[in-house]
Amino acid sequence: MRKNLLKKETADLIIARVNNLSAIHQPQWGTMTAAEMLLHCNSCNRQILEEERGNKKTQPKQYLLRILALYIAPGFKKNIQGETEHNTKGKANDLDFEKYKSEFVELISQFPFNTKPLTLSHPAFGNISTNEWGIAAYKHMDHHLRQFGV
């Protein structure tokens, strides 16, 4: 069964993993610090939960990428570049690590109790369902927690 952040047991697993993360953890790939990674994840999760982007037309390439990334590939590719609006390099203060971590836990805790459709268009996958957002959000959080070995 596919892990989905909309399921409480999956959200709880992600929270347990992030609770093992400290500000001194070093990335196994990439250049973000642990604080920058948390700030990045918080920015993405807040956008998923709060924003609507309308219904942009999904391109055929996006359908194929969605099937591959969400249903076939075991995880997201290392060192892949995201949207520039979520680039947090140099924008996170290590002294605020615990604040970012607390916000991370709060946002992840909201996913299983979300009752509204998640309608944000994904930049790579196009228009995806609420269930697919749960899968994508889990894979994204798993990717970054693996990046820091937790």
NORDAVEN-V756202 format. One record per residue. N is the residue number from 1. RES is the residue in one small letter. NEAR is the number of other C-alpha atoms within 10 Angstrom. Layout:
# NORDAVEN-V756202
[[N/RES/NEAR] [N/RES/NEAR]]
This chain:
# NORDAVEN-V756202
[[1/m/3] [2/r/11] [3/k/15] [4/n/21] [5/l/27] [6/l/24] [7/k/17] [8/k/16] [9/e/13] [10/t/19] [11/a/24] [12/d/16] [13/l/13] [14/i/21] [15/i/19] [16/a/13] [17/r/16] [18/v/21] [19/n/13] [20/n/11] [21/l/19] [22/s/15] [23/a/15] [24/i/12] [25/h/15] [26/q/16] [27/p/17] [28/q/12] [29/w/12] [30/g/13] [31/t/12] [32/m/20] [33/t/22] [34/a/25] [35/a/28] [36/e/23] [37/m/25] [38/l/28] [39/l/26] [40/h/23] [41/c/24] [42/n/22] [43/s/17] [44/c/18] [45/n/20] [46/r/15] [47/q/15] [48/i/21] [49/l/19] [50/e/11] [51/e/13] [52/e/13] [53/r/13] [54/g/10] [55/n/12] [56/k/11] [57/k/10] [58/t/16] [59/q/12] [60/p/11] [61/k/11] [62/q/18] [63/y/16] [64/l/11] [65/l/15] [66/r/20] [67/i/12] [68/l/12] [69/a/19] [70/l/19] [71/y/14] [72/i/10] [73/a/10] [74/p/10] [75/g/16] [76/f/15] [77/k/10] [78/k/12] [79/n/10] [80/i/7] [81/q/9] [82/g/12] [83/e/9] [84/t/7] [85/e/9] [86/h/15] [87/n/16] [88/t/18] [89/k/14] [90/g/10] [91/k/11] [92/a/19] [93/n/12] [94/d/15] [95/l/10] [96/d/13] [97/f/22] [98/e/14] [99/k/13] [100/y/23] [101/k/24] [102/s/14] [103/e/17] [104/f/23] [105/v/19] [106/e/13] [107/l/17] [108/i/26] [109/s/19] [110/q/17] [111/f/22] [112/p/17] [113/f/11] [114/n/12] [115/t/10] [116/k/9] [117/p/12] [118/l/22] [119/t/19] [120/l/22] [121/s/21] [122/h/17] [123/p/11] [124/a/16] [125/f/21] [126/g/20] [127/n/24] [128/i/19] [129/s/14] [130/t/18] [131/n/15] [132/e/19] [133/w/25] [134/g/23] [135/i/20] [136/a/24] [137/a/22] [138/y/23] [139/k/21] [140/h/17] [141/m/25] [142/d/18] [143/h/16] [144/h/24] [145/l/20] [146/r/15] [147/q/20] [148/f/21] [149/g/14] [150/v/16]]
